[in-house]
Amino acid sequence: MKSIEVVAAVVIRDGKVFATQRGYGEFKDRWEFPGGKMEPGETPETALKREIKEELDTEISVGGLLCTIEYDYPAFHLTLHCYLCNVLSGKLTLLEHESAKWLTKENLYSIDWLPADIEAIKKIEARL
């Protein structure tokens, strides 16, 4: 089975967490934390800063590792590293995603999350 390693930004502000809706691919319309694949030689932090700049035209600072999720999708194994991040500059402009939402603790489960990202929600709930 193919393995994919990705990084994701968990941006929490004013008691809400930022989520994005995929606009492409097999999981189009499902919700996730923004981020993407690490390129060869990149650290997770460097990859995350690059991905957020590419996807959301936003500069972030990468804080601590919130969690690492191992999840088996039907076609591949995913390793998802979720980092707590802060916006330094930019307005989280959607360049690749269909939509985005700021979710409170009460409406965290109101959207159709990707299965691996749901695992991270449990860790995030405690921080909201």
C-alpha positions, 0 to 999 in steps of 0.5 A, spaced: 500 500 500 502 506 498 504 511 504 503 519 503 505 523 509 502 530 509 502 536 514 496 540 516 495 547 520 490 547 525 489 555 526 485 557 532 483 564 533 478 567 538 475 560 540 474 557 533 478 553 529 479 554 521 477 548 516 477 548 509 473 544 504 476 540 498 475 543 491 478 537 487 480 530 487 477 523 490 475 527 496 472 533 493 467 537 498 469 533 504 472 538 509 480 538 512 485 542 515 489 546 510 496 543 508 499 538 504 504 533 502 512 534 504 517 535 498 523 531 499 528 535 503 523 539 507 521 539 514 514 539 516 514 546 518 517 548 512 512 544 508 506 547 512 509 554 511 509 553 503 503 549 503 499 555 506 502 560 502 500 556 496 493 555 498 491 561 502 496 566 500 497 567 508 504 567 512 503 563 518 508 561 524 508 554 526 508 552 533 508 545 536 505 538 534 498 537 536 498 530 534 500 525 528 494 521 525 496 514 522 490 512 517 488 507 512 484 509 506 482 504 501 488 506 496 493 509 501 496 509 508 496 516 510 500 519 516 498 526 518 502 531 522 497 536 525 501 543 528 498 549 531 499 555 527 498 562 527 496 567 522 502 572 521 500 576 515 494 575 509 487 573 510 486 566 508 484 567 501 481 561 498 486 559 492 484 552 491 479 550 496 471 551 495 469 554 502 472 555 509 469 556 516 471 558 523 468 552 527 466 553 534 466 547 539 459 546 538 459 546 531 465 542 530 461 536 527 457 540 523 461 538 517 463 532 513 470 531 515 475 527 512 476 521 516 483 522 518 482 529 520 476 527 525 481 523 529 485 530 530 478 534 532 478 530 539 485 533 540 482 540 538 476 540 542 480 540 548 483 547 546 476 550 544 
